[in-house]
Structure formats: C-alpha cells, structure tokens
C-alpha cells in the first residue's frame, strides 16, 4: 500500500520527467515508454506503442537511484539487440545513447533488468529514443 511519502515521491518523479521533456526534445529525444521499478531486483518487458522508426535508444532514471544490469531491444521484424550495462544511475541521469544496429528500426518492446537502490519511493525508468 502506498503511503503519503511514497505518493509524493512518485509525483515528484513524474514532474521531473515532464520538466526534462522540453530540453530532451530539442536534442531529438522522445520518451517512448515509462516503467515504475518494483522492490528489489526486477525484470520488466515494456511494450512500445510508437509507429516511428528509431536509430538510437537510452534509459533515464527519475525519483530514486537504479542499478541497470542490462536491457534488450526487440524489433518488429524479429531482430533483437542485447546490451550489458551494469551501471548505477542517480535520479535525473540517463544511460549513454545506444545506436541500434542497421537502419532506423521499429521497436516492439524493451526488456529491462534492474535493481532499485535501498530506500523509500519507487523509481521511474523512462525509455527514450531518436
């Protein structure tokens, strides 16, 4: 059950995502999905419902720190690109931009393997592409 403090942290994380959106848009980055990180270790598959083709992707963290172990990008044509990251990200930080193999690609889903850092409040991970 979410207490008031956790609710406020989630609202703050969502507000932070909105604040960064304008600056990121100038760089060509578009938020294509968001996922709330569960307690402890977690693996989530996030469906991407965006008709555009993309050439690169990155993962951004808001609200609380996250340790990103790896992520995989599944393409609509059946191809897949696996990325081993093993890096801690503080709130407001993003992974490096990862160039997708081949021409611009339709992304079907992204699988995230991550761990939430200890403490209250749930981090939000945002998948961005351009």
C-alpha positions as CSV (number, residue, x, y, z in Angstrom):
1,X,0.0,0.0,0.0
2,X,1.3,3.4,-0.9
3,X,1.8,5.9,1.9
4,X,1.7,9.6,1.5
5,X,5.5,10.0,1.3
6,X,5.8,7.4,-1.5
7,X,2.9,9.1,-3.3
8,X,4.7,12.4,-3.1
9,X,8.0,10.9,-4.4
10,X,6.1,9.4,-7.3
11,X,4.5,12.7,-8.1
12,X,7.9,14.4,-7.9
13,X,9.4,11.8,-10.2
14,X,6.7,12.3,-12.8
15,X,7.1,16.1,-12.5
16,X,10.9,15.7,-13.1
17,X,10.1,13.6,-16.2
18,X,7.9,16.4,-17.5
19,X,10.5,19.1,-16.8
20,X,13.2,17.3,-18.7
21,X,10.9,16.7,-21.7
22,X,11.3,20.1,-23.3
23,X,15.1,20.1,-23.2
24,X,15.3,16.5,-24.4
25,X,13.0,17.3,-27.3
26,X,15.5,19.9,-28.5
27,X,18.1,17.2,-28.7
28,X,15.8,14.9,-30.6
29,X,15.0,12.5,-27.8
30,X,11.4,11.3,-27.4
31,X,10.0,9.5,-24.4
32,X,8.5,6.3,-25.8
33,X,7.6,4.5,-22.5
34,X,7.9,4.7,-18.7
35,X,8.0,1.9,-16.1
36,X,7.8,2.1,-12.3
37,X,10.6,-0.1,-10.8
38,X,9.4,-2.7,-8.2
39,X,11.2,-3.5,-5.0
40,X,14.5,-5.4,-5.1
41,X,15.6,-7.0,-8.4
42,X,13.1,-6.7,-11.2
43,X,12.8,-7.6,-14.9
44,X,10.1,-5.8,-16.9
45,X,9.1,-6.1,-20.5
46,X,7.8,-2.7,-21.7
47,X,5.7,-2.7,-24.8
48,X,6.4,0.2,-27.2
49,X,3.4,1.6,-28.9
50,X,5.0,4.1,-31.3
51,X,4.8,3.9,-35.1
52,X,8.1,5.8,-35.6
53,X,11.4,4.2,-36.6
54,X,14.4,5.0,-34.3
55,X,18.2,4.9,-34.7
56,X,19.2,5.1,-31.0
57,X,17.8,4.5,-27.5
58,X,18.7,5.4,-23.9
59,X,17.3,4.7,-20.5
60,X,16.7,7.6,-18.0
61,X,16.1,7.3,-14.3
62,X,13.8,9.5,-12.1
63,X,12.8,9.6,-8.4
64,X,15.4,7.2,-6.9
65,X,18.7,5.6,-8.0
66,X,18.6,2.4,-10.1
67,X,21.2,-0.2,-10.9
68,X,20.7,-1.1,-14.6
69,X,22.1,-4.6,-15.2
70,X,21.1,-4.9,-18.9
71,X,18.4,-4.2,-21.4
72,X,17.2,-5.8,-24.6
73,X,15.5,-4.1,-27.5
74,X,13.2,-6.3,-29.6
75,X,12.4,-5.1,-33.1
76,X,9.2,-5.6,-35.0
77,X,11.0,-7.6,-37.8
78,X,12.1,-10.2,-35.2
79,X,15.6,-8.9,-34.6
80,X,16.9,-8.2,-31.1
81,X,19.8,-6.2,-29.6
82,X,21.0,-7.1,-26.1
83,X,23.0,-4.6,-24.1
84,X,25.0,-5.4,-20.9
85,X,25.2,-2.2,-18.8
86,X,25.9,-2.9,-15.1
87,X,25.8,0.7,-14.0
88,X,24.2,2.7,-11.2
89,X,22.2,5.8,-12.3
90,X,21.2,8.6,-10.0
91,X,17.8,10.3,-10.5
92,X,17.8,12.6,-13.5
93,X,20.7,10.7,-15.2
94,X,20.5,8.7,-18.5
95,X,22.5,5.9,-20.0
96,X,24.7,6.6,-22.9
97,X,22.9,6.7,-26.3
98,X,23.0,3.2,-27.8
99,X,23.0,3.1,-31.6
100,X,20.6,0.5,-32.9
101,X,22.1,-2.0,-35.4
102,X,21.1,-1.5,-39.1
103,X,18.9,1.2,-40.5
104,X,16.3,3.1,-38.4
105,X,14.1,0.4,-36.6
106,X,10.6,-0.1,-35.3
107,X,10.9,-1.0,-31.6
108,X,8.4,-3.6,-30.4
109,X,9.4,-3.9,-26.7
110,X,12.3,-3.2,-24.3
111,X,13.2,-5.7,-21.5
112,X,14.8,-4.0,-18.5
113,X,16.8,-5.9,-15.9
114,X,17.4,-3.6,-13.0
115,X,17.6,-3.2,-9.2
116,X,16.1,-0.5,-7.2
117,X,18.5,1.1,-4.7
118,X,17.5,0.8,-1.0
119,X,15.2,3.4,0.4
120,X,11.6,4.7,0.2
121,X,9.9,5.6,-3.0
122,X,9.7,3.8,-6.3
123,X,12.0,5.0,-9.2
124,X,10.6,5.6,-12.6
125,X,12.6,4.5,-15.7
126,X,11.9,6.3,-18.9
127,X,12.8,4.8,-22.3
128,X,13.8,7.4,-24.8
129,X,14.6,7.1,-28.5
130,X,15.5,9.2,-31.5
